[in-house]
Amino acid sequence: MKKYKLKQTKQCKTCPWRAGATVADIPNYSIEQHQSLRNTIAIDGDISGIGRYYKIHKMACHQPTNNDEPYECVGWLHNQLGIGNNIPLRISMAHCENAKDIQVTGQQKKHFEETFS
């Protein structure tokens, strides 16, 4: 697998994974889009998708990107690499050159359902 770098390694202020953050702070928030992100959350310990052609569904950051390609939500990365136990993502991140630079701010929500508040 080819080495890569994350475009963003610091969690944004309005990240829905931050404790105390609210979706009301997200510009152009759409509950439908938010609900569609459920497929980015790993089933704890599930390795059935690991394989040569496995595509990891990633949650993009909600911040505007000035026409750049979307980049991963740092709060989601922190969750899925930690207590979310996203094994395919962990394997993929072994090839990420700046994974060690991921930084979140303060306490984080533990479950996807909590990000809707």
C-alpha positions as CSV (number, residue, x, y, z in Angstrom):
1,M,0.0,0.0,0.0
2,K,1.2,3.5,-0.9
3,K,2.2,6.0,1.9
4,Y,-0.1,9.0,2.3
5,K,-0.7,12.0,4.6
6,L,-3.9,13.3,6.1
7,K,-4.8,16.8,4.9
8,Q,-6.0,17.8,8.4
9,T,-4.7,16.5,11.8
10,K,-6.3,18.9,14.2
11,Q,-9.9,18.7,15.2
12,C,-12.1,21.7,14.3
13,K,-14.0,23.7,16.9
14,T,-17.4,22.6,15.7
15,C,-16.6,18.9,15.3
16,P,-19.7,16.9,16.4
17,W,-17.5,14.4,18.1
18,R,-16.3,17.0,20.7
19,A,-18.2,16.9,24.0
20,G,-20.1,20.2,24.3
21,A,-20.2,20.7,20.5
22,T,-23.6,20.9,18.9
23,V,-24.8,20.3,15.4
24,A,-26.4,23.7,15.5
25,D,-22.9,25.1,15.0
26,I,-22.4,23.3,11.8
27,P,-23.0,25.5,8.7
28,N,-25.7,24.1,6.4
29,Y,-26.3,21.1,8.7
30,S,-28.4,18.3,7.2
31,I,-29.7,15.6,9.4
32,E,-30.2,13.3,6.4
33,Q,-26.5,13.7,5.4
34,H,-25.6,13.0,9.0
35,Q,-27.7,9.9,9.2
36,S,-26.1,8.6,6.0
37,L,-22.7,8.6,7.8
38,R,-23.7,5.6,9.9
39,N,-21.9,3.4,7.4
40,T,-18.6,5.0,8.4
41,I,-18.9,3.5,11.9
42,A,-17.3,0.1,12.4
43,I,-19.0,-2.8,14.0
44,D,-16.7,-3.4,17.0
45,G,-14.2,-6.1,16.1
46,D,-15.6,-6.8,12.7
47,I,-12.9,-7.9,10.2
48,S,-15.2,-9.3,7.5
49,G,-14.4,-6.5,5.2
50,I,-10.6,-6.8,5.3
51,G,-9.3,-7.8,2.0
52,R,-7.5,-6.6,-1.1
53,Y,-10.4,-4.6,-2.5
54,Y,-12.0,-3.4,0.8
55,K,-13.1,0.3,0.6
56,I,-13.2,2.1,3.9
57,H,-16.2,4.4,4.2
58,K,-14.8,7.6,5.8
59,M,-16.5,10.5,7.5
60,A,-15.5,13.8,6.0
61,C,-15.0,17.0,8.0
62,H,-18.0,19.3,7.7
63,Q,-15.8,22.4,7.3
64,P,-15.8,24.1,3.9
65,T,-12.8,23.0,1.9
66,N,-12.5,25.8,-0.7
67,N,-13.1,23.4,-3.6
68,D,-10.5,20.9,-2.3
69,E,-11.3,17.3,-2.0
70,P,-13.0,16.5,1.3
71,Y,-10.8,15.3,4.1
72,E,-11.3,13.0,7.1
73,C,-13.0,14.2,10.2
74,V,-10.4,14.2,12.9
75,G,-13.0,13.5,15.6
76,W,-14.2,10.5,13.6
77,L,-10.6,9.3,13.1
78,H,-9.8,9.5,16.8
79,N,-13.0,7.6,17.7
80,Q,-12.6,4.9,15.1
81,L,-8.9,4.4,15.7
82,G,-9.6,4.2,19.5
83,I,-12.8,2.9,21.1
84,G,-14.6,2.5,17.8
85,N,-12.2,-0.3,17.0
86,N,-12.3,0.2,13.2
87,I,-9.8,-2.6,12.3
88,P,-9.6,-1.9,8.5
89,L,-9.0,1.8,9.2
90,R,-6.3,0.9,11.7
91,I,-4.6,-1.2,9.0
92,S,-4.9,1.6,6.5
93,M,-3.4,4.2,8.9
94,A,-0.3,2.1,9.3
95,H,0.6,3.7,5.9
96,C,-0.2,7.2,7.0
97,E,2.9,9.4,7.5
98,N,1.3,11.9,9.9
99,A,-1.1,9.7,11.9
100,K,0.9,10.5,15.0
101,D,-0.1,14.2,14.6
102,I,-3.8,13.6,15.1
103,Q,-5.1,16.0,17.8
104,V,-8.5,16.3,19.4
105,T,-9.6,19.0,21.8
106,G,-11.1,18.1,25.2
107,Q,-13.4,15.2,25.9
108,Q,-15.0,13.3,23.0
109,K,-18.3,11.7,22.5
110,K,-18.1,7.9,22.5
111,H,-20.8,6.8,20.2
112,F,-22.1,8.0,16.8
113,E,-25.6,8.5,18.2
114,E,-24.2,11.2,20.5
115,T,-23.0,13.3,17.6
116,F,-26.6,14.2,16.7
117,S,-27.0,16.5,19.8
